[in-house]
Every structure is written in C-alpha cells, then in structure tokens.
Amino acid sequence: MENVIELQHVYKAFKGFELKDLSISVKKGFVTGFIGGNGAGKSTTIK
C-alpha cells in the first residue's frame, strides 16, 4: 500500500528544542494519531 506521508531522518532544532532522527510513514487509508506530552514536538513535526 502506498504512503501518503513519509518522513525519514528528520532533524529540527530551535530555542533549546530538538527533534532527532524522526522517521514516520502513514499508509493510504489508515487513520493515524499523533500524541505526546506538552513540548514533545508534535506541532514542530507537522510544521
């Protein structure tokens, strides 16, 4: 099944916050939740 979203080895850093080596794929037709605590990087990942 094809991926509609795919991230591989994503890094992002700013103002003391850092995402390290994030990889994720979302398959077509699947419902996926993106959860985590405050400051975990959810919004940063989507940006």
Secondary structure, DSSP 8 states (H G I E B T S, - for coil): --EEEEEEEEEEEETTEEEEEEEEEEETT--------TTSSHHHHH-
